[in-house]
Amino acid sequence: MPIVPVNGIRLSYEDSGGTGEPVVMVMGSGATGRAWHLHQVPALVAAGYRVITFENRGIAPSAPCADGFTIQDMVNDVVGLIGHLRLDGCRLVGTSLGSYVVQELALRRPDLVQSAVLLATRGRVDAMRRALTRAEIELYDSGVRLPPKFDAVVQVMRNLSPRSLLNDVEVSDWLEVLEATSGNVSGERAQLGLDPTPSRLPAYRSISVPCHVIAFQDDLVTPPELGREVAEAIPGASFEVIPGCGHYGYLEDPDSVNKGIVEFFRTVADRQTVRR
């Protein structure tokens, strides 16, 4: 994966899919951009798109930035990467924290965004999510590190749907992967607390680019109701809920997620062609 100087840091990215319209994908908190390559990148490349993924600051081999950063820093990273690659208007996909980054980018630099798909997103922090963030920060700052096996169990229970939790094979696979990667995120502390506080919903009424929000029915981290609020705030945004999925819905039901992304991008492109 190439590593380039962007926005004052070194950013690792991967460019897949040739000469089609560019899609930039922004991963969520504590996760690697390589996760998009399991399902979303192959589907988008097959649909004719050029796909760019990258590791957010705080995720190796991008700069760790362990001293902290802001959501604006992350937005500027994407702007810098788009500029470095000389992309003329992109389609963007984000999930969780990545969706927050995409929302802010669409608000501040609409000239760079043709359309956007926002997975597992929110525009404000409710009491439960605020308590979760504070608890995670307190745990991290205490210096206590959860045993990898326990950490993996917590992550599986929090991020997967009841449907997946009843599948012994799936659960075993997830536990193995998450145990192996437990504690390996160098910038984890810096990413904690990058919540939309105060509420960004009033600001999102000024977003002018076409957006589609995809929520997951069993998502405990960003419940569908919070995603619906974002869709209702963004003028003209569409909204769908994919059943039987938790926060990792793009991995639990990739076919439905990929279909939603591709169909939305094609619908928007058809409308833009007609207007021309």
N, C-alpha and C positions, 0 to 999 in steps of 0.2 A: 504494500500500500504506500503510495507517495506521501511524503510529509512536506508541507509547504508553509512558509511564513505568512500568516494571516492575522490581521488585527493585533499585532504585537506578540503573538504566540506561534507555536508550531502546531499545525493541525494535520491529522492523518485522515486521508480520504480514499475512496475507491470509485472509479468511473467505469460503469458497465453499460453495454448495450448500443454502442455505435452512434449513428447519426440522427436518431429520432428526437422528438421534442424532449427537453431535459426535465427530469423529475428529481428534486432534491428531497431526501428523506432524513428526518430529524428524530433521533431516538430519545427515550425518556430517561429519567433519573437512574443512575447506577447501572445502566445497561450499555452493552456495546452495539454500535451500529452494524456489526456483523450479523446481528439477529435478523435484520431485514433480508439477508441473503438466503435464509432458510426457505422462505415462501414468497415474499413480496417482490424481491428483485427478479427472480425468474419469471414471475407472472407479468410484470411490467415490461421486461425486455421482450417477452413473447408477444406482447401487445404492441410492440414497435417503439417503445420509449427508450431513451438514454437515461440511465439511473445513476445518480450520485449519492453515495452514502458516506458518512464520516463519523469519527469518534468525537463526541463533544469534549470540550476542554474538561479536564478532570478525569478523563478515561484514557488510559495508555493505549497506543503510544502518542496520543496528543499530549500537550503540555498539562501537567497535573494541576497547576494553579491552586495549590493546597492552601494558600493564604486567603482564598475566597474570591468570589466574583458575583456579578449581578446578572439578572435576566437580560439587561441591555448588552452586557458583554457577549452573551450567547447569541443574541440577535446580530450583533456586529460581526461575530464569527461567520455566520451564514452569509451575511452581506459580502464579507471579504472573500469567502470561498466562491460565491457566484461571480464576483468581479475577477478573481484569479482565473477562473475557467472561461471567462468571457461569455457567459450565458445570457442570451437575450430574452428575458422573460421566462420564468420557470413555473412549473407546477410543483407544489410542495405537499408533503405528507409528514405529519408529526403524530407522536403518541405521547400521552401524559405530559410530562414536562416539555417534551418536544413540541406538542401541540401549543402549549403556552408560548414557546419561542416563535412558532409560525404565526400565531395570532398577532403577536406584537410586531412581527415583521410585516404582515399584511397591513397593519394599521399605519406603520411609520414609513414603509417603503412599498406602496402599492405598485409602483412602476416595475418592481422586480418580480411580481407575483401574478401569473396568469390565472391561477385558481389554487385552492387548497383543500385538503382533506384532513380533518382533525379527529383523531382517534382518542377515546378515553380522556376527554378534556373537561375543563371547568374554567369559569371566569371569576370565581370567588372561593373563599374558604369557609366552610360551615364549621360548627362546633366540633364535630367528630374528627374531621380532617385536621383541624387546628390542634386538637389534643394529640393526634397521632404524630404530627410533625414535632411538636414540643417534646413528646416522649422519645422520639428517635434522636433528637438533638441532645437531650439529657443523657440518654444511654451512651451515645458516642462520646460526649465530653467527659463522662465519668471514667473513661479508660477501660471499661469492661468490654470484653469481646465475647460474643456468644459462641459456644462450641459450634463448629460447622454443621454437625448433624442437626442440632436444635434450630440453628438459623435457617437451614434448608426447609425444615418442617414448617416453620413460621411463614416463610415466603410462599410455599406451596399453598398453605391454607388461606393466605391472604389474597393471592393473585389468580387462583384458578377457580373454576366454577364447580358447584356440587357434582355436576355430571362427570367432570374429569376426576374429581376426588374419589368417585366410586369405581374408577377404572384402575385396577391394581397395576397393570403394566405401565400405563401412563404415569401414575404416581411414582412408581419406582424409577422410571427414566428421569422424571423431573427432579426427584430427590438427589439422584446421582449427579446430575449436571449442576444443580444449585449448591450442593455440598462442595463440589470441586472448585467452584468459583467464589465461595463465601469469603468475604474480607479482601478481595483482590482489587477493589476499586479505589485507586489512589486519591481521587478527588471527591469521595463520598460525602465527607463533611461539608465541603464547599457547595455541593448541590442541595443539601438539606436546607429547607426554609425558603427556597425560591418559589414561594406561593404567590398567587395573585391577590395580594393584600396591599391596600384596601381593594374592594371589588373593582374588577376591570370591566364589568358588564356595561356600565354607562359609556365607557370609551369605545367599546366594540360596536356601538351603534354607528360609528363613523367608518367602519371597515367597508370598503367599496368593491373588493374583489369577490368573485364567486367562491362560496365555501360550502362544504358538506361535512356535517358532524356525524360520526359513527360512535355510538355508545354500546356498551356490553351489559346485557341484562343482569348479570350476577356480579358486577364490578363493585367491590367493597371500597376500593381506593378512590375512584371517581364514579359515583353512581350515575345512572342514566339521567336522573333529574338535573344534575349539574351540567351535563352535556346539553340537555334540552334548553337550559337557560342561555347557553352560549349561542345556540342556533337561533333562538328567539331574539337575541340582542343584535346579531349580525343581519343587516338588511338582505332579504332574499335567500338566506342560508337554508339548506335542506337538512333533514335529520332522519336518522334511522337507528333502530336498536336491534342488535344481533342477539338472538336468544342463546341460552346455554353456554355463555362465555363469561369469564371473569376479566380481571384487568389485563391479562395476557391474551385477550381475545384474538389478536392478530396471529398468534401461534396456535390457539385452540381451534379456531375455525377459519383458517387462512383463505379457503375458497370463497366464503361469504365476504370477507374483508376485501380480498382482491377484486371480486366482482363489483363491490360498491365503489372502490377507487377508480377502476377502469371505466365503468359506466358513467360515473360523474365526470371524469376528465373528457370523455368523448362527447357527452351531452353539452358541456360548456364549449368545447372546441367547435361543435356544429353551430351553436348559437353565435359564436364569435365570427365564424365564416359567413353566416347569413348577414350579419351586420355589416361586414365589409362589402 
